């Protein structure tokens, strides 16, 4: 039987602005639309190929609290030249700002400027959860969890944070982030501290270390600190009780229960150092001017002592940037409703309506769910003035024609009541129903609003979604992300 | 039953979850367990029922479809003689000549085919979604009707009579033991006697747990619009 397939390669970029280092990768994604003679067309990213890795740059800073945008833009330009690509051929990808760098005064501005400059559909991302997920995809932890049909704990330890993500059979089921990294304490060859990250001081104090620039410590003292950091990290991840002061290491919330992991995969700059012998002299320990090499040794010992079965990562130091470049983009279902000229749309906040079958079958409850989502959408600010929000419909799995009509009535009523001014309305469905629902909605709003309806994408309340220009007419690249800078309260 | 290790039980559950086929169901000696045997007989009975079933006249009325028959006469002859299911009776041909708009842009035909149950289960969802989609593309539809005991190729006979630009036939699929409610949509550009199978397009496996019926209806509209634009169908159609 014949199979008609169309495929296109797009260039996808990843940039990671980390606490200590900045790096870039270029990848090629093969977007494939398959339509065999029997079934509806399907869309998927069939292949992801890494084609270029930049060198590893020290993240350019101006003073202590500001990113040096011109210097970062220079890196971008130089690396594009070296990679042999032009700005207009980059069609997808993500810039992620991570660790301590995300706390700089101009972080949000630099991030958005850089994403705009980098290419047509390069999105700005940040947030510890997302960083952990992308690192776990880039390191190979996600793929490994499918391979072993079990749970793999990915821990990416960089300069400022350690981002952990649990992957169970290919799906991320929990994330947690710690203020643990190789660059939290800086030192010189003699063992004199040159800087301590402010965010790290409370934990140090609580553990009886009163450190500041100029303090002079011995190798053993430093090792005691990094041992303690590593133990806190791994005992918390193993679900064992950790010291009270360890709450000071958490960035954001700790999930109530962490899953049990079958394997541990370490990545990030600190993990890259674990391949080398542990330093035995201060000069060796301080060869990068920070505690990274010592922390690497401590983490290895704590992992072994904690009984973790450790597996090697496919990528260590570049895990996050590879995740951002190669794994942030997904493709919506092949049958969609998109009026010409509306896409791309960037940074559209997501509100969720849960539509289990019981709600779909009950007109009152259906209206309530839709109205509630619209009401919470009013508090959001979208980067797209035309499209104030994206309505994400979770469920119903199977939708009858009658159910579809009720749903379309309910949504279009909500739009005219709550968003009479919107020019573009975005609906994202989990169930394969976007073309039918899009047509049903468009008929109801006529020319007044342009309806964009895509499906087979998952999202959560409070996420942001970017919809790219369709590739080959109907294949819509989608990036769902958490933007820590502008996350709306509650949900 | 032999005791499974945890690992084996996990793997079996995972494999069973990945397919609707009857795997990992256990055995007693060389034979299936009673519950497996009963389930199999029940599913087989449902498949047989769907072949011999009829589409209720009330449903056809609700959908606004009148009925014509093929030369098959009875279900037994329909099953033994596929060729008879490809021709309308003289009365049927006369009836559509009398009732239908001639040379429509889009002709919609519904048939029970090998599963009346499939028509009953899906027609309320696929058909109106298809009409909406055709309206969204600004396409004109002719007069729809129902063919009792139809085979796919009766599209050609109907095409000869009504001369539509494109024709879509929503027809019950041969039932299997997984579902007896699966429907297909066969489509063709200017179907006439002698049309090759490779000139037809099909979307199959339309049912609640397969290709979503309303989305299939919407997509059939897109395919018919593409056929009209490209003036062709089948393997050479570009979608």
Interface residues (C-beta under 8 A of the other chain):
Chain A: X2 X4 X35 X37 X38 X39 X40 X41 X149 X335 X398 X399 X400 X401 X402 X404 X431 X432 X433 X434 X435 X436 X437 X439 X440 X442 X443
Chain B: X10 X11 X14 X124 X125 X126 X128 X129 X132 X133 X135 X136 X201 X202 X203 X204 X205 X208 X209 X211 X212 X213 X214 X215 X216 X217 X218 X219 X222 X235 X238 X239
